[in-house]
Amino acid sequence: MKKSKIAFLIPSLEAGGAERVVATLANSLVITYDVTIIVLYKSPIFFKLNPDINIIYCGDEYQAVYSLKHSITSHLKFIRTIIKIIKSNNIRLLIGFMTTPNIYAVIAAKYSGIRSIISERVHPKYTEASKVWFSVRRHLYPFADKLVIQTQDIADYFSRFIKEKNMQIILNPLNPELISKRDITNKENIILNVGRLNYQKNQDMLIRAFSNINPIDWKLIIVGDGKELANYKRLINELETADKVILTGNVEDVSDYYNKSKIFAFTSRYEGFPNALTEAMYFGLASIATDCPSGPSDLITNEENGFLIPSENQKALEDKLRLLMSNSPIREKMGKAAMNDTDKFKIENISLQWEQLINNLLN
């Protein structure tokens, strides 16, 4: 039987949470559907993709736009290109990921007479968008056939202008390739953080907290890259902790770090749904997470399968780090509880929910 043609729309396939979710879903859904990923900008593909997935680029490498005229021209060009791709490839359903692709997806799908799903990946209240872009999102999002979000807090935000029946909460899937490598038999005294190095993730608070504790036999490893890399390197040198704090940059396979670490410290100011925290819990790490909007409180039951601390509270972070570093029974108990709570994130469960949603719209 001929497969229905669906397409994801995303800015890039570089390292990142949204990119990882698209890659994971596409690899799973390609069994059932003819899957295309429409990528706005040419850039290296960080995640492994099934060779049956069709990749189509809309434009060249990303370049900043500084004038209103250029910005409008660029948006219109992308929308026209996406419409052309939809028609030439007989796409029946378009799935946007992240704000700008979501807006493009709504317009292009309506113009092309096909169904659309859009998906926000960060709490919309805290996204870096202008008032104009907020207004555009508010007026266009209701025209999508379905908005997929990850938490009830985000659903409540959008309920002000999107009907409840047009929204659906679907959790992010664990990467099957990653979770197949779980081997937690050889743990080391490592505190781990995984994520982009930027204001949102707030790793400088973690670096300062670790420096204040200054443990003799522990290391802090931060996996990821981003705008704050140079600032974090300077901070580490200023605090004289270069021998204990390691910035790895992006790594292709993070499973080794999950396997050998004992503690996961998650310090975000805001989230959509924290993929790295989910992965750390699957690998049995005792986790400390800021109770930021939104996501950590959906994953962690405080003092049972991890610790929730107030956002941007360095003292609370230091206290919980000291406790977990010094108390192996609590650390191991929380790690086991965390591991037991992650089956619902396996791709077979999440993919089924996406298939049901897609089939409902196509039929």
N, C-alpha and C positions, 0 to 999 in steps of 0.2 A: 504494500500500500504506500502511496506517495506521501511523504512527510510534509506537514505544514511548515511554512517558512516563517521564522521569527527572527528578530534582530535586536541585539542590545546596542545602546548608544552611550558612549562614555568618552571623556576627554583623552585618556591615554591608557596604556596597559603597563605603565611603570609600576614600581613597588608602591603599594598603598592598600588600605583596607577595602575601599570600594572596588578597586581593580582586582583584588584577590577574590572578592565575592563573585564578581562577574565571571572571572576565569573558572572558578569552582562550579558555578551554576551552568555555564556554557558546556563544560566538560561532561556534566551529568545529563543535561537536557538534549545534547546532540544525539543521544541514543533514540530519543522519541521524535525530535524535530530537526528540520534543516536549519541550522543555526549560523547566523552571521553576526559578527561584532563590528559595528561601525565606530571607528575611532576618529575623533576630531583632529588630533595632531599626530604626526609621525614621531615616534620615539621608540627606544628599545622595548621589547616585550619581556617583562620580568618573569612572568609565570608560564609554566608549560601548558600548552593547549593541544587538544585533540586535533590531528591533522585534517579532520573532516570539517572543522570550523572555518568558515570563510571570514577573512579579515579584510576590511575595506577602509582606507584612510580618506578623510575629507580634505585635509590640507597638509601643508608642510609643518615643520617644527614650530612650536609655539613662539610667538613674538608679542611683546606687550603692546597694547593699543592705548595711545595717549590723547586722541581727539575724539569728540562725540561723533563727528562725521565718519571717521574711520571705523569707530566701534559699530555704528549702525550698518555701515556697508559690510563689515565682517560678519555680523549676525545674519544679515539677509543672504549673504553668499553661502554660509553654512546651511541655512534652512533650504535654499534651492538645491544644494548638493545632496542633502539628505533625501529630499523628495525625489530627485533623480535616481538615487540608489534604491529607494523603496520600489519605484516603478520598474526599473530595469531588472531588479532581482525578484520581483513578485512577492515582496514581503507582505505578510498578512497581519503581523502584530509587531509593534515597536515598543521596546522597553528602555526607558531612560534611567540613567544612574547619575545622580548629583544634579544640582540646581540648573545650571545652564543647559546641559543636555536634556533635562526634563522639559524645559520651556521649548527647546527646539523640537522635542518629540511630540508634544501636544500639537504644535502648529503644523508640523510636517505630516503627522498622522491624520489630522482633520482634513488637511488639503488633499491628502492622497486617498481618503475614504477608508482608512483602516483603523483598527483598534489600537489603544495605547495604554501602557502601564508606566507610571513614573515612580521613582524610589528615592527618597531622601536618605542620606547617609550620615548626616551630622544634625544635631538638634538645630532646627531652623531659627530659633531665637538668637543663636550665637554665630551664625554663619557670617562670613565677611562679605556683605553685600550692601550696595547703596540703597537709599530709600526708593529710588526708581525701580531697582531690581526686586525689592520686596513687594512693591506694588504690582509689577508685572507678574510675579509668582502668584500673588493673591488673586489676580483676575484670570490667569490662565489655568492654574492647577485644577479648578473645578471642571474643566472640559476634558480632563483625562478620564478614561474608563475606570481606572483604579489607581489609588495611591498606596504603595507598599511602604510601611514603616516598621521599626523594630521594637518600639516600646509604647506603652499606653500614654506616657507623658508627651511624646511627640504627637500621638493621635489627638490628645486633648488640645494641643496647640493648633492643629489644623482644623479641628472641629468648628472653629469660629467661622470658617468659610467653605468647608467641604463637608458634605453629608457623610454621616457615619457609614452608610451602606457602600459608599465609594472608597472606603479605606479598609486595609487589611494588615494586620500585624503578622509578619513572617520573620522569624529569627534568622540571623546569619549562619550559614553552614560552616562547619569545620572542614578544612582542606583534607580530603582523603589521603593524598600523598604524604601530607605532614603527619597525620595521626597514625599512619601505618608504621611510623618509625619510633613510636614510644618505647623507650627502654630506660626505666628509671632506677636501675640497679646501682649505678655509680654516681652518687651525688657528691657535689663539692660545696664548699662554703662560698656560694655565689648568690648575690642579690641581682635579679635580672629585671630590665625594663626593655620593652620592644615598642617602637613607634617612631613616627616622624619627629625630627628635632625641631620643634616649633613652639610658639606661644601656647597653643592649645594643650599640648602634652605636658608642659611645665616640668621638664626634667631637671631644670636648674634647682628647683626645690629639693629634688631627690639627691642631687650632687651635694648640696649644702648640708642636708640632713646626714648623709653618710659621712661627710667630713667632720661634722660635730661629734658623731659617735666615734669615729676613727678607730675601728676595730683592728686588732692585730692580724687576725687570720682570716679575714673575709675580703672579697672583692665585689665591686659593683660593675656590672657589664650592661651597657646600653647599646642595643642593636637598632640601627636606623640611620637615616641621613636627613638633612634639611637645612633650613635657613639659619638655625642657631648653632650649627656645628662649630664655627670659628669662635663664637662667644663661649660655648661650653668648654672648648679646649683652653681658652684663656682662663676661665673660672677654675678649671681643674689645676692648672699651673699655679694660680694665685693661692689656692687652698693647699698646695703642696701634696696632692693626692694622686699624682700621675702614675705612681706605682700600684695603686689600688683601684682606680677608676678607668675603665677601658671603653672607648668609643669604637665600635667595630665598623661603622658604616652599614650600608645594606648588605645582607648576606643572602645567597640563593637558598640555602637550607638552614632554617633557624632551629630545626629539631634538636641539634646537638646542644644548643644553649638551654633549651627547655629541659632536656634530659638530665643535664648535669647540675642545674641550678636548684637551690632549695627554697628560695623566696622570690616572689614576684611583687614588684612595687609599681603601682599604677597611679600616676599623679595628675591626670588630666583635669583641666578647668571645665571642660564640657565634652560631650561625645554624642554620637548617634547610637551606636552599639559597639562596644569595644571588642574587636576580634581577638586582639592579643591577649586580653584578660581571659576570654573563653578558652583560647589555646593553652594558656598557662595552667588553668584549672584542670583541663583534660590531662595534662602531663603531671598532675599531682603536686603542683607548687602551692605552698601556703601563701596566700595572696593578701596584700594590703591595697585597697583602692579608695580613692577619694569618692565621696558620695556626691558626684557631680551630676548635672543633667546631661544626658540620661544614659542608663545602661548598667552601671555597676550595681545599683541596688536591685536590679532585676536578676542579677547573677549571684550576688553574695547575700547570704543571710548572716548578719553581723554576729561574730563570735562562734559561728557554727562551721561554715565552710570558707571562712576568711574574715578579714576585718574591713569595715567601712570607717573612714575618718572624714572629718569636715574638709571640704575643698580648701586648698591653699593653707592648711594648718600644718606647718613644718614640725611643731612640737609634738603633735599627735602622731605624725609619721615617725619621728625619732623614737617615741615611746613604743610603738608597735614593732618597729624594726628590732629594737633592743630585746623585746619580749620573745620574738620568734627566733632571733639569733641565739638566745641563751637557753631556750626551752624546747628541746627536741621533741618531747611527747606532744606538746600543743601543736608544734609545727607539723608533725607527721599526721596527727589526728585531722587537722584542717586540710592537709593535702589529700588525704584519702576521701574525706567528705566532698571536697571540690571535684575530684575525679568521678565520684559516683553521680554527680549532678549534671553531667555533660552529654549523656546519651541523646538527649533531645536535639542536640546541635549536629548530629551526624547527617551527612548529605542525603542519605536515603529518606530521612524524615522530612528535611527541608525541601528537597527536590519534589517530593510528592505534593506538597502544598502549592508549589509553583505550577506544577503540571495541572492540578485541579483548577487553579485560577486561570491559566492560559486556555485550557479546554473550554471553560465556561464562557470566556470572551469570544473564542473562535466559533463556538457553536451557537 
